[in-house]
Amino acid sequence: MTDTTQTSKIAIITGASRGLGRSMALHLAAQGVAILGTYRSREADAQAVAAEIRSHGVPAAMLPLDTGDTSTFPAFATTLTATLRDTFGRSDADFLVNNAGIGVYTPFADTTEEQFDDLIRVQLKGPYFLTQTLLPLIVDGGRILNVSTGLTRFTTPGYSAYAAAKGAIEVLTRYQAKELGTRRITVNTIAPGVIETDFAGGHARDNADLNRMLAGTISLGRVGLPDDIGAAVATLLGEGSGWITGQRIEVSGGQNL
């Protein structure tokens, strides 16, 4: 059975089944924003997040999507359109958050061409063409938020390819903001610092010594939590942020200042 409740705001969030995407979805839901999330393989996790979202009294749906496979995007857009209609009572959405991604930790000298290509495919090509595909479904005056990383400002050996792909996303954001401004669509980048998630094997979360070392590089004295990013995303998509576009907003607690 579908919920056809009319909703005032809808956010599409890629990679919403866990980590930062889950936190973004729940913080937005707490503000009354309905969520259409995607997941790549963890359907049970995705449906559990959808149930949490619905506990806030807003509709939710989760759809499978491999953001690294652009050939699936037209079919995904068709499914998304039907889901918007059947679950949300809408033909469009207000927000798109390009969050899904992968991390590869390999020294520059050892990074393979396959690893590099995977990162570019998922972190740059996917968001580029997914946003292009979904543009007809984003309302005029809507908002797009691309997820980057603090590693484009400071360096941590082992992340050269990852950071290079994210640096390209930051440049793309400025071009999108310029070209989509004619539709009053704002486009910004959020750049998290180190966060306690399962990213890169979860070492920052699970290795106490590493966690303490990283906390010593952060002005506010601790490693970030997913809710720090979820709350920031809810703020950047909130009513008071409509005049911000083409910007990189780092959310790192003051890491490596």
C-alpha positions as protocol buffer text, in pm:
chain_id: "A"
residue {
  index: 1
  type: MET
  ca { x: 0 y: 0 z: 0 }
}
residue {
  index: 2
  type: THR
  ca { x: 134 y: 345 z: -85 }
}
residue {
  index: 3
  type: ASP
  ca { x: 106 y: 669 z: 106 }
}
residue {
  index: 4
  type: THR
  ca { x: -23 y: 941 z: -123 }
}
residue {
  index: 5
  type: THR
  ca { x: -2 y: 1219 z: 134 }
}
residue {
  index: 6
  type: GLN
  ca { x: 68 y: 1553 z: -32 }
}
residue {
  index: 7
  type: THR
  ca { x: 398 y: 1683 z: 93 }
}
residue {
  index: 8
  type: SER
  ca { x: 538 y: 2037 z: 93 }
}
residue {
  index: 9
  type: LYS
  ca { x: 906 y: 1942 z: 43 }
}
residue {
  index: 10
  type: ILE
  ca { x: 1074 y: 1628 z: -91 }
}
residue {
  index: 11
  type: ALA
  ca { x: 1447 y: 1548 z: -84 }
}
residue {
  index: 12
  type: ILE
  ca { x: 1616 y: 1290 z: -307 }
}
residue {
  index: 13
  type: ILE
  ca { x: 1924 y: 1159 z: -125 }
}
residue {
  index: 14
  type: THR
  ca { x: 2160 y: 909 z: -282 }
}
residue {
  index: 15
  type: GLY
  ca { x: 2325 y: 662 z: -48 }
}
residue {
  index: 16
  type: ALA
  ca { x: 2063 y: 713 z: 223 }
}
residue {
  index: 17
  type: SER
  ca { x: 2076 y: 366 z: 379 }
}
residue {
  index: 18
  type: ARG
  ca { x: 2362 y: 429 z: 621 }
}
residue {
  index: 19
  type: GLY
  ca { x: 2626 y: 671 z: 747 }
}
residue {
  index: 20
  type: LEU
  ca { x: 2599 y: 1034 z: 645 }
}
residue {
  index: 21
  type: GLY
  ca { x: 2307 y: 975 z: 408 }
}
residue {
  index: 22
  type: ARG
  ca { x: 2099 y: 815 z: 683 }
}
residue {
  index: 23
  type: SER
  ca { x: 2169 y: 1107 z: 917 }
}
residue {
  index: 24
  type: MET
  ca { x: 2082 y: 1360 z: 645 }
}
residue {
  index: 25
  type: ALA
  ca { x: 1752 y: 1184 z: 580 }
}
residue {
  index: 26
  type: LEU
  ca { x: 1653 y: 1169 z: 946 }
}
residue {
  index: 27
  type: HIS
  ca { x: 1742 y: 1532 z: 1017 }
}
residue {
  index: 28
  type: LEU
  ca { x: 1545 y: 1650 z: 717 }
}
residue {
  index: 29
  type: ALA
  ca { x: 1250 y: 1426 z: 811 }
}
residue {
  index: 30
  type: ALA
  ca { x: 1251 y: 1582 z: 1158 }
}
residue {
  index: 31
  type: GLN
  ca { x: 1194 y: 1916 z: 981 }
}
residue {
  index: 32
  type: GLY
  ca { x: 898 y: 1775 z: 789 }
}
residue {
  index: 33
  type: VAL
  ca { x: 1079 y: 1697 z: 463 }
}
residue {
  index: 34
  type: ALA
  ca { x: 976 y: 1374 z: 290 }
}
residue {
  index: 35
  type: ILE
  ca { x: 1261 y: 1151 z: 173 }
}
residue {
  index: 36
  type: LEU
  ca { x: 1317 y: 954 z: -144 }
}
residue {
  index: 37
  type: GLY
  ca { x: 1646 y: 776 z: -79 }
}
residue {
  index: 38
  type: THR
  ca { x: 1861 y: 538 z: -276 }
}
residue {
  index: 39
  type: TYR
  ca { x: 2076 y: 241 z: -180 }
}
residue {
  index: 40
  type: ARG
  ca { x: 2309 y: 20 z: -380 }
}
residue {
  index: 41
  type: SER
  ca { x: 2287 y: -319 z: -208 }
}
residue {
  index: 42
  type: ARG
  ca { x: 2169 y: -292 z: 153 }
}
residue {
  index: 43
  type: GLU
  ca { x: 1794 y: -307 z: 105 }
}
residue {
  index: 44
  type: ALA
  ca { x: 1719 y: -413 z: 464 }
}
residue {
  index: 45
  type: ASP
  ca { x: 1916 y: -118 z: 599 }
}
residue {
  index: 46
  type: ALA
  ca { x: 1740 y: 115 z: 355 }
}
residue {
  index: 47
  type: GLN
  ca { x: 1394 y: -3 z: 456 }
}
residue {
  index: 48
  type: ALA
  ca { x: 1484 y: 35 z: 824 }
}
residue {
  index: 49
  type: VAL
  ca { x: 1580 y: 396 z: 756 }
}
residue {
  index: 50
  type: ALA
  ca { x: 1253 y: 448 z: 567 }
}
residue {
  index: 51
  type: ALA
  ca { x: 1063 y: 325 z: 873 }
}
residue {
  index: 52
  type: GLU
  ca { x: 1252 y: 573 z: 1093 }
}
residue {
  index: 53
  type: ILE
  ca { x: 1169 y: 853 z: 851 }
}
residue {
  index: 54
  type: ARG
  ca { x: 800 y: 765 z: 859 }
}
residue {
  index: 55
  type: SER
  ca { x: 808 y: 782 z: 1240 }
}
residue {
  index: 56
  type: HIS
  ca { x: 851 y: 1159 z: 1191 }
}
residue {
  index: 57
  type: GLY
  ca { x: 516 y: 1167 z: 1014 }
}
residue {
  index: 58
  type: VAL
  ca { x: 642 y: 1214 z: 658 }
}
residue {
  index: 59
  type: PRO
  ca { x: 638 y: 975 z: 359 }
}
residue {
  index: 60
  type: ALA
  ca { x: 952 y: 786 z: 261 }
}
residue {
  index: 61
  type: ALA
  ca { x: 1064 y: 554 z: -17 }
}
residue {
  index: 62
  type: MET
  ca { x: 1391 y: 378 z: -96 }
}
residue {
  index: 63
  type: LEU
  ca { x: 1498 y: 282 z: -449 }
}
residue {
  index: 64
  type: PRO
  ca { x: 1799 y: 79 z: -567 }
}
residue {
  index: 65
  type: LEU
  ca { x: 2059 y: 273 z: -763 }
}
residue {
  index: 66
  type: ASP
  ca { x: 2422 y: 220 z: -858 }
}
residue {
  index: 67
  type: THR
  ca { x: 2549 y: 574 z: -903 }
}
residue {
  index: 68
  type: GLY
  ca { x: 2853 y: 436 z: -1084 }
}
residue {
  index: 69
  type: ASP
  ca { x: 2644 y: 292 z: -1369 }
}
residue {
  index: 70
  type: THR
  ca { x: 2512 y: 577 z: -1581 }
}
residue {
  index: 71
  type: SER
  ca { x: 2338 y: 337 z: -1820 }
}
residue {
  index: 72
  type: THR
  ca { x: 2074 y: 274 z: -1550 }
}
residue {
  index: 73
  type: PHE
  ca { x: 1987 y: 640 z: -1497 }
}
residue {
  index: 74
  type: PRO
  ca { x: 1703 y: 674 z: -1754 }
}
residue {
  index: 75
  type: ALA
  ca { x: 1522 y: 373 z: -1608 }
}
residue {
  index: 76
  type: PHE
  ca { x: 1584 y: 503 z: -1257 }
}
residue {
  index: 77
  type: ALA
  ca { x: 1430 y: 838 z: -1352 }
}
residue {
  index: 78
  type: THR
  ca { x: 1120 y: 657 z: -1480 }
}
residue {
  index: 79
  type: THR
  ca { x: 1087 y: 461 z: -1155 }
}
residue {
  index: 80
  type: LEU
  ca { x: 1151 y: 772 z: -949 }
}
residue {
  index: 81
  type: THR
  ca { x: 879 y: 961 z: -1138 }
}
residue {
  index: 82
  type: ALA
  ca { x: 628 y: 686 z: -1064 }
}
residue {
  index: 83
  type: THR
  ca { x: 732 y: 678 z: -699 }
}
residue {
  index: 84
  type: LEU
  ca { x: 694 y: 1053 z: -664 }
}
residue {
  index: 85
  type: ARG
  ca { x: 342 y: 1022 z: -799 }
}
residue {
  index: 86
  type: ASP
  ca { x: 232 y: 712 z: -610 }
}
residue {
  index: 87
  type: THR
  ca { x: 401 y: 765 z: -273 }
}
residue {
  index: 88
  type: PHE
  ca { x: 429 y: 1143 z: -243 }
}
residue {
  index: 89
  type: GLY
  ca { x: 148 y: 1275 z: -461 }
}
residue {
  index: 90
  type: ARG
  ca { x: 394 y: 1492 z: -655 }
}
residue {
  index: 91
  type: SER
  ca { x: 550 y: 1501 z: -1000 }
}
residue {
  index: 92
  type: ASP
  ca { x: 874 y: 1666 z: -885 }
}
residue {
  index: 93
  type: ALA
  ca { x: 1112 y: 1712 z: -592 }
}
residue {
  index: 94
  type: ASP
  ca { x: 1262 y: 2011 z: -415 }
}
residue {
  index: 95
  type: PHE
  ca { x: 1609 y: 1892 z: -318 }
}
residue {
  index: 96
  type: LEU
  ca { x: 1876 y: 1660 z: -458 }
}
residue {
  index: 97
  type: VAL
  ca { x: 2168 y: 1553 z: -239 }
}
residue {
  index: 98
  type: ASN
  ca { x: 2447 y: 1373 z: -423 }
}
residue {
  index: 99
  type: ASN
  ca { x: 2585 y: 1181 z: -127 }
}
residue {
  index: 100
  type: ALA
  ca { x: 2654 y: 824 z: -246 }
}
residue {
  index: 101
  type: GLY
  ca { x: 3019 y: 739 z: -292 }
}
residue {
  index: 102
  type: ILE
  ca { x: 3310 y: 508 z: -225 }
}
residue {
  index: 103
  type: GLY
  ca { x: 3644 y: 559 z: -56 }
}
residue {
  index: 104
  type: VAL
  ca { x: 3979 y: 414 z: -159 }
}
residue {
  index: 105
  type: TYR
  ca { x: 4284 y: 443 z: 66 }
}
residue {
  index: 106
  type: THR
  ca { x: 4598 y: 380 z: -140 }
}
residue {
  index: 107
  type: PRO
  ca { x: 4925 y: 576 z: -158 }
}
residue {
  index: 108
  type: PHE
  ca { x: 4967 y: 776 z: -478 }
}
residue {
  index: 109
  type: ALA
  ca { x: 5254 y: 554 z: -599 }
}
residue {
  index: 110
  type: ASP
  ca { x: 5042 y: 240 z: -559 }
}
residue {
  index: 111
  type: THR
  ca { x: 4704 y: 361 z: -691 }
}
residue {
  index: 112
  type: THR
  ca { x: 4595 y: 152 z: -987 }
}
residue {
  index: 113
  type: GLU
  ca { x: 4419 y: 277 z: -1294 }
}
residue {
  index: 114
  type: GLU
  ca { x: 4123 y: 57 z: -1202 }
}
residue {
  index: 115
  type: GLN
  ca { x: 4095 y: 221 z: -859 }
}
residue {
  index: 116
  type: PHE
  ca { x: 4122 y: 565 z: -1016 }
}
residue {
  index: 117
  type: ASP
  ca { x: 3856 y: 487 z: -1275 }
}
residue {
  index: 118
  type: ASP
  ca { x: 3620 y: 349 z: -1009 }
}
residue {
  index: 119
  type: LEU
  ca { x: 3653 y: 667 z: -806 }
}
residue {
  index: 120
  type: ILE
  ca { x: 3593 y: 894 z: -1104 }
}
residue {
  index: 121
  type: ARG
  ca { x: 3298 y: 684 z: -1217 }
}
residue {
  index: 122
  type: VAL
  ca { x: 3124 y: 691 z: -878 }
}
residue {
  index: 123
  type: GLN
  ca { x: 3237 y: 1025 z: -736 }
}
residue {
  index: 124
  type: LEU
  ca { x: 3230 y: 1247 z: -1046 }
}
residue {
  index: 125
  type: LYS
  ca { x: 3070 y: 1090 z: -1353 }
}
residue {
  index: 126
  type: GLY
  ca { x: 2776 y: 950 z: -1155 }
}
residue {
  index: 127
  type: PRO
  ca { x: 2674 y: 1276 z: -983 }
}
residue {
  index: 128
  type: TYR
  ca { x: 2734 y: 1471 z: -1304 }
}
residue {
  index: 129
  type: PHE
  ca { x: 2500 y: 1265 z: -1520 }
}
residue {
  index: 130
  type: LEU
  ca { x: 2252 y: 1172 z: -1247 }
}
residue {
  index: 131
  type: THR
  ca { x: 2192 y: 1540 z: -1177 }
}
residue {
  index: 132
  type: GLN
  ca { x: 2158 y: 1604 z: -1549 }
}
residue {
  index: 133
  type: THR
  ca { x: 1907 y: 1319 z: -1580 }
}
residue {
  index: 134
  type: LEU
  ca { x: 1699 y: 1436 z: -1283 }
}
residue {
  index: 135
  type: LEU
  ca { x: 1696 y: 1807 z: -1369 }
}
residue {
  index: 136
  type: PRO
  ca { x: 1345 y: 1788 z: -1520 }
}
residue {
  index: 137
  type: LEU
  ca { x: 1222 y: 1652 z: -1186 }
}
residue {
  index: 138
  type: ILE
  ca { x: 1373 y: 1932 z: -973 }
}
residue {
  index: 139
  type: VAL
  ca { x: 1143 y: 2229 z: -915 }
}
residue {
  index: 140
  type: ASP
  ca { x: 1242 y: 2578 z: -1022 }
}
residue {
  index: 141
  type: GLY
  ca { x: 1380 y: 2735 z: -707 }
}
residue {
  index: 142
  type: GLY
  ca { x: 1499 y: 2396 z: -583 }
}
residue {
  index: 143
  type: ARG
  ca { x: 1835 y: 2309 z: -432 }
}
residue {
  index: 144
  type: ILE
  ca { x: 2116 y: 2071 z: -517 }
}
residue {
  index: 145
  type: LEU
  ca { x: 2381 y: 1977 z: -263 }
}
residue {
  index: 146
  type: ASN
  ca { x: 2697 y: 1791 z: -365 }
}
residue {
  index: 147
  type: VAL
  ca { x: 2907 y: 1612 z: -103 }
}
residue {
  index: 148
  type: SER
  ca { x: 3283 y: 1666 z: -113 }
}
residue {
  index: 149
  type: THR
  ca { x: 3547 y: 1625 z: 159 }
}
residue {
  index: 150
  type: GLY
  ca { x: 3782 y: 1825 z: 378 }
}
residue {
  index: 151
  type: LEU
  ca { x: 4060 y: 1640 z: 197 }
}
residue {
  index: 152
  type: THR
  ca { x: 4034 y: 1887 z: -92 }
}
residue {
  index: 153
  type: ARG
  ca { x: 4171 y: 2156 z: 145 }
}
residue {
  index: 154
  type: PHE
  ca { x: 4416 y: 1958 z: 359 }
}
residue {
  index: 155
  type: THR
  ca { x: 4607 y: 1644 z: 271 }
}
residue {
  index: 156
  type: THR
  ca { x: 4615 y: 1296 z: 420 }
}
residue {
  index: 157
  type: PRO
  ca { x: 4846 y: 1058 z: 234 }
}
residue {
  index: 158
  type: GLY
  ca { x: 4657 y: 774 z: 69 }
}
residue {
  index: 159
  type: TYR
  ca { x: 4360 y: 973 z: -59 }
}
residue {
  index: 160
  type: SER
  ca { x: 4502 y: 1145 z: -368 }
}
residue {
  index: 161
  type: ALA
  ca { x: 4259 y: 992 z: -618 }
}
residue {
  index: 162
  type: TYR
  ca { x: 3959 y: 1029 z: -388 }
}
residue {
  index: 163
  type: ALA
  ca { x: 4038 y: 1393 z: -313 }
}
residue {
  index: 164
  type: ALA
  ca { x: 4105 y: 1470 z: -680 }
}
residue {
  index: 165
  type: ALA
  ca { x: 3761 y: 1338 z: -774 }
}
residue {
  index: 166
  type: LYS
  ca { x: 3600 y: 1543 z: -498 }
}
residue {
  index: 167
  type: GLY
  ca { x: 3794 y: 1850 z: -606 }
}
residue {
  index: 168
  type: ALA
  ca { x: 3634 y: 1811 z: -948 }
}
residue {
  index: 169
  type: ILE
  ca { x: 3292 y: 1800 z: -779 }
}
residue {
  index: 170
  type: GLU
  ca { x: 3366 y: 2136 z: -617 }
}
residue {
  index: 171
  type: VAL
  ca { x: 3447 y: 2291 z: -955 }
}
residue {
  index: 172
  type: LEU
  ca { x: 3138 y: 2131 z: -1106 }
}
residue {
  index: 173
  type: THR
  ca { x: 2927 y: 2282 z: -827 }
}
residue {
  index: 174
  type: ARG
  ca { x: 3025 y: 2634 z: -928 }
}
residue {
  index: 175
  type: TYR
  ca { x: 2940 y: 2568 z: -1293 }
}
residue {
  index: 176
  type: GLN
  ca { x: 2606 y: 2415 z: -1197 }
}
residue {
  index: 177
  type: ALA
  ca { x: 2527 y: 2712 z: -974 }
}
residue {
  index: 178
  type: LYS
  ca { x: 2596 y: 2950 z: -1261 }
}
residue {
  index: 179
  type: GLU
  ca { x: 2407 y: 2761 z: -1530 }
}
residue {
  index: 180
  type: LEU
  ca { x: 2109 y: 2656 z: -1318 }
}
residue {
  index: 181
  type: GLY
  ca { x: 2067 y: 3001 z: -1167 }
}
residue {
  index: 182
  type: THR
  ca { x: 1831 y: 3086 z: -1452 }
}
residue {
  index: 183
  type: ARG
  ca { x: 1589 y: 2839 z: -1287 }
}
residue {
  index: 184
  type: ARG
  ca { x: 1663 y: 2980 z: -941 }
}
residue {
  index: 185
  type: ILE
  ca { x: 1816 y: 2645 z: -843 }
}
residue {
  index: 186
  type: THR
  ca { x: 2097 y: 2683 z: -589 }
}
residue {
  index: 187
  type: VAL
  ca { x: 2392 y: 2442 z: -595 }
}
residue {
  index: 188
  type: ASN
  ca { x: 2642 y: 2411 z: -313 }
}
residue {
  index: 189
  type: THR
  ca { x: 2905 y: 2171 z: -182 }
}
residue {
  index: 190
  type: ILE
  ca { x: 2924 y: 2041 z: 173 }
}
residue {
  index: 191
  type: ALA
  ca { x: 3271 y: 1917 z: 268 }
}
residue {
  index: 192
  type: PRO
  ca { x: 3282 y: 1699 z: 581 }
}
residue {
  index: 193
  type: GLY
  ca { x: 3600 y: 1653 z: 780 }
}
residue {
  index: 194
  type: VAL
  ca { x: 3681 y: 1322 z: 945 }
}
residue {
  index: 195
  type: ILE
  ca { x: 3361 y: 1155 z: 1069 }
}
residue {
  index: 196
  type: GLU
  ca { x: 3298 y: 842 z: 1274 }
}
residue {
  index: 197
  type: THR
  ca { x: 3145 y: 617 z: 1007 }
}
residue {
  index: 198
  type: ASP
  ca { x: 3244 y: 297 z: 829 }
}
residue {
  index: 199
  type: PHE
  ca { x: 3418 y: 505 z: 558 }
}
residue {
  index: 200
  type: ALA
  ca { x: 3758 y: 360 z: 460 }
}
residue {
  index: 201
  type: GLY
  ca { x: 3707 y: 62 z: 687 }
}
residue {
  index: 202
  type: GLY
  ca { x: 3576 y: 259 z: 985 }
}
residue {
  index: 203
  type: HIS
  ca { x: 3922 y: 324 z: 1129 }
}
residue {
  index: 204
  type: ALA
  ca { x: 3841 y: 674 z: 1255 }
}
residue {
  index: 205
  type: ARG
  ca { x: 3544 y: 530 z: 1443 }
}
residue {
  index: 206
  type: ASP
  ca { x: 3686 y: 198 z: 1565 }
}
residue {
  index: 207
  type: ASN
  ca { x: 4056 y: 267 z: 1630 }
}
residue {
  index: 208
  type: ALA
  ca { x: 4073 y: 455 z: 1960 }
}
residue {
  index: 209
  type: ASP
  ca { x: 4435 y: 566 z: 1917 }
}
residue {
  index: 210
  type: LEU
  ca { x: 4368 y: 699 z: 1566 }
}
residue {
  index: 211
  type: ASN
  ca { x: 4050 y: 869 z: 1688 }
}
residue {
  index: 212
  type: ARG
  ca { x: 4245 y: 1052 z: 1959 }
}
residue {
  index: 213
  type: MET
  ca { x: 4517 y: 1153 z: 1713 }
}
residue {
  index: 214
  type: LEU
  ca { x: 4262 y: 1292 z: 1469 }
}
residue {
  index: 215
  type: ALA
  ca { x: 4075 y: 1472 z: 1746 }
}
residue {
  index: 216
  type: GLY
  ca { x: 4399 y: 1656 z: 1818 }
}
residue {
  index: 217
  type: THR
  ca { x: 4387 y: 1810 z: 1469 }
}
residue {
  index: 218
  type: ILE
  ca { x: 4036 y: 1949 z: 1520 }
}
residue {
  index: 219
  type: SER
  ca { x: 3973 y: 2284 z: 1687 }
}
residue {
  index: 220
  type: LEU
  ca { x: 3659 y: 2163 z: 1864 }
}
residue {
  index: 221
  type: GLY
  ca { x: 3850 y: 1870 z: 2010 }
}
residue {
  index: 222
  type: ARG
  ca { x: 3672 y: 1563 z: 1880 }
}
residue {
  index: 223
  type: VAL
  ca { x: 3611 y: 1362 z: 1564 }
}
residue {
  index: 224
  type: GLY
  ca { x: 3285 y: 1446 z: 1389 }
}
residue {
  index: 225
  type: LEU
  ca { x: 2969 y: 1238 z: 1410 }
}
residue {
  index: 226
  type: PRO
  ca { x: 2717 y: 1164 z: 1133 }
}
residue {
  index: 227
  type: ASP
  ca { x: 2464 y: 1388 z: 1307 }
}
residue {
  index: 228
  type: ASP
  ca { x: 2702 y: 1683 z: 1271 }
}
residue {
  index: 229
  type: ILE
  ca { x: 2670 y: 1647 z: 894 }
}
residue {
  index: 230
  type: GLY
  ca { x: 2300 y: 1559 z: 895 }
}
residue {
  index: 231
  type: ALA
  ca { x: 2221 y: 1873 z: 1094 }
}
residue {
  index: 232
  type: ALA
  ca { x: 2434 y: 2086 z: 861 }
}
residue {
  index: 233
  type: VAL
  ca { x: 2257 y: 1951 z: 554 }
}
residue {
  index: 234
  type: ALA
  ca { x: 1919 y: 2027 z: 711 }
}
residue {
  index: 235
  type: THR
  ca { x: 2041 y: 2382 z: 772 }
}
residue {
  index: 236
  type: LEU
  ca { x: 2173 y: 2426 z: 418 }
}
residue {
  index: 237
  type: LEU
  ca { x: 1842 y: 2309 z: 275 }
}
residue {
  index: 238
  type: GLY
  ca { x: 1642 y: 2515 z: 522 }
}
residue {
  index: 239
  type: GLU
  ca { x: 1444 y: 2831 z: 454 }
}
residue {
  index: 240
  type: GLY
  ca { x: 1723 y: 3066 z: 563 }
}
residue {
  index: 241
  type: SER
  ca { x: 1983 y: 2944 z: 314 }
}
residue {
  index: 242
  type: GLY
  ca { x: 1816 y: 3031 z: -16 }
}
residue {
  index: 243
  type: TRP
  ca { x: 2064 y: 3306 z: -104 }
}
residue {
  index: 244
  type: ILE
  ca { x: 2368 y: 3078 z: -80 }
}
residue {
  index: 245
  type: THR
  ca { x: 2486 y: 2924 z: -406 }
}
residue {
  index: 246
  type: GLY
  ca { x: 2812 y: 2816 z: -569 }
}
residue {
  index: 247
  type: GLN
  ca { x: 2978 y: 2777 z: -230 }
}
residue {
  index: 248
  type: ARG
  ca { x: 3191 y: 2515 z: -58 }
}
residue {
  index: 249
  type: ILE
  ca { x: 3087 y: 2481 z: 305 }
}
residue {
  index: 250
  type: GLU
  ca { x: 3330 y: 2279 z: 514 }
}
residue {
  index: 251
  type: VAL
  ca { x: 3183 y: 2102 z: 818 }
}
residue {
  index: 252
  type: SER
  ca { x: 3488 y: 1973 z: 1000 }
}
residue {
  index: 253
  type: GLY
  ca { x: 3494 y: 2125 z: 1348 }
}
residue {
  index: 254
  type: GLY
  ca { x: 3794 y: 2327 z: 1237 }
}
residue {
  index: 255
  type: GLN
  ca { x: 4019 y: 2044 z: 1121 }
}
residue {
  index: 256
  type: ASN
  ca { x: 4380 y: 2126 z: 1033 }
}
residue {
  index: 257
  type: LEU
  ca { x: 4341 y: 2502 z: 1064 }
}
